[in-house]
Amino acid sequence: MSESVAYLLTAVGCLVGVAGVVIALVALARAQRRAPGRPAPGDPLRDRDADALRGDPRRLKPGDIVEIRQVSYAVRGSIRLVEGGWSWAEHLLDDAHDVRRWLSVEEDPELELVLWEAEPGATVTPGAPTLDFAGRRYTWDESGQARYTAVGTTGLDPSGTMRYHDYQAPGGARLSFEAYGEAGWEVARGERLHRTEVMIYPQAEVD
């Protein structure tokens, strides 16, 4: 009888030991998943050769020089926008003749670069499924509200909220409505760029 009890106690002890090891491994795995600073998985199809040769648009910042279709622009300011788990950037560009454009950089999931031109005299308003503007018919694509942070020269507060409505037309044309804070709608027409049309010259940061 004593041998049976001893065997039973030994078996129970082994099971408790195994259970302890399993619990420790599970806790370790969870801690590793939650560890701060762990890099997110990268896009295996990302064109890193283009980034190395032409500069990475995702890292664009005020002070950098951007060449688009053989026209050079200086980055005056940058806006970073976040909506839920999604983020993108818009950069204010200025050329040698004080012509200003905006360049948006977004991964959707492929990298999308759009060159924008403001339309301050536009009277069209967003909301309809389709809009006719400047001889094109645009179809609603998406709308929402995002939080932003601005650096450099943008004409905006350092942070706040932005509402938007985006429309598209065949051939890569875009029509965008944006309203920052309590301001009214700003209208801009955009044209999607091919990656090879954009060259970035990062400028050294001055301490």
N, C-alpha and C positions, 0 to 999 in steps of 0.2 A: 504494500500500500504506500509506503514512504517513497519507494522508487517511482511510482506513478505520479505522486504529488511533485516530486523533484523534476520529473520529465515535463509535467504540465507547466510548472513555474519557469523552466528553461525555455519552453516554446513560447510562452507569453512574453518573456523578456526579449526574445528574438523579434517577435512581432512588433513590440513597442519600439525597439531599436530601429527596425526597418521603417516604421511609420515616422519616426523622428527625422530620419534621413530624407524621406520623401517630402515632408513638410518644409525642411530647410531648403531643399532644392527649389521647390515652388516659390518660396519667399524670395530666394536669391534671384530667380528669373523675373519676378514682378519688380523687384528693386532695380534690376538692370533696365527693364522697359521704361521705368519712370525716371531714370537717372537724367538730370539736366545736362544739356550740352551734347547729347548724343546726336550725331549727324543724321539727317533724314535721308532715306534712300534716294539716290540720284536717278535721273532719267537715263536708261541704258542706250537710248537712241539719240541723245543730245549730240549736236555737231560741235565737238570740242575743237576740231581743226579750224572751223570758221571763227570760233571765239579767239583762238590763238593768233590767227592771221589778221582778223578784222576788228578785234576787240570784243568784249562781252557787253552787250547792251544792258544786261541785268545789273551791271555794276556802274552804270553811268551816274555821274554826280556833277554838281555845279563846278564850273571851271574847266571841265573836259571840252574837247573839240570834237565835233561830229561832222563828217563829210557825207552828205546825202545827194546822190546824183550829181557829183562833182561840185557841189556848193558847200562851203564850209560854214558851220554855225558854232557859236559858243553856247554852252549850257549855262543859262542865267540862274535857273532855279529848278528844283525837283519837288514833286509831290508824290508821296507814297500813300496808297489807298488800300484799305482792308475792309472786306465785307464777309463776315463769317470766317470760313477757312480759306477764302480767296484773297489774293493781293495782286496789285499791279502798280505801275508807275507812269507818271506823265512829266515830261521835261520841257521847260520853256527854252526855246532856241532863238538866237539872235545872230543875223549875218552881218557882213560888213556894211550893208546899206540900211541897217536898222529895220530889216524885215523880220518879223517875229512869227514863229511857227511853234507848234507843240508836237512832240514825239511821244507816243504812248508805247509802252513795252509791257507785254502780257504773255503768259504761257497758258494756252487754252486747248489742249495741253501743249501743242506745238508753239514755238516762239512766234508771236505776232507783233510786227512793227507797223505803226500807222502814223503818217505825217498829216497833221491837222492845220487848217487855216480858219481863223475866226471869221464869222459872218455877223458883224455887229449891227448891220441894217436889216437883218432877217426879221420878218413878222410872223413866220410860221411857229406853231406851238406843238408840243408833243402830246401823245395820247392815242391818236388814231392808229389803226392797224397799218395803214400806208400813208405816205406823205409825198407830195410832188414839190420839188424844190430845184431851182436852177436847171430845169430841163430833164431832171431824172425823177424816177419813181422809187422811193425807198420803202422798205418793208421793216416793220418793227422786229427787233432782235431780242432785246432784253432791257430791263429797267430795275432800279433798286436804290439803296442808300448805303453809303460807305462812310467810314471814318478816315480822316486824312491827317498827315503831318507834312509840313512844308519847310524846306530849307532853301537858302539863297533868295533870289529875287523872284517872287511869284505874284505879288500883290494880294496875298492872302494872309490871314492870321496863321500863327505857327501850327495850330491844330483846330479841328472842328469836324463838321459833317458835310456830306455832299450827296445830293440826289441826282440821278441821271436817267436818261432814256436814250437808247442806242438803236439806230436804224441802219440797214444795209441795202445796197443795190448791186446788180450784176457787175462783174469786173473789178471787185474789190473796193468800190466806193462806200464811204461811210458818212452818216449824218448823226451828230451827237448833240444832246441837250444836257447841260450841267448847271446845277444851282448850288452854290456854296453858301452854307449858313442860311440866312434869311434873304439873300439876294435873289433876283429873278433869273430866268433861264438865259444861259449863254449858248449860242448856236455855233457849231463848227462843222465844216466839211472835211472829211479825211480820205486819204488814199493809202491802201495797203502797200507796203514796201517789200521788195524781195531782199533777202538777207545780204546778197552781194551788192546791193545799192547803198549799204550803210557801212562806213568805216569810222572807227572810234579811235581817238588819240587821247588816252588818259594823261592828265597833267599831274605832276608831282604835288603832293600836299605840302603846304608851307606851315612849319611849326610856329 
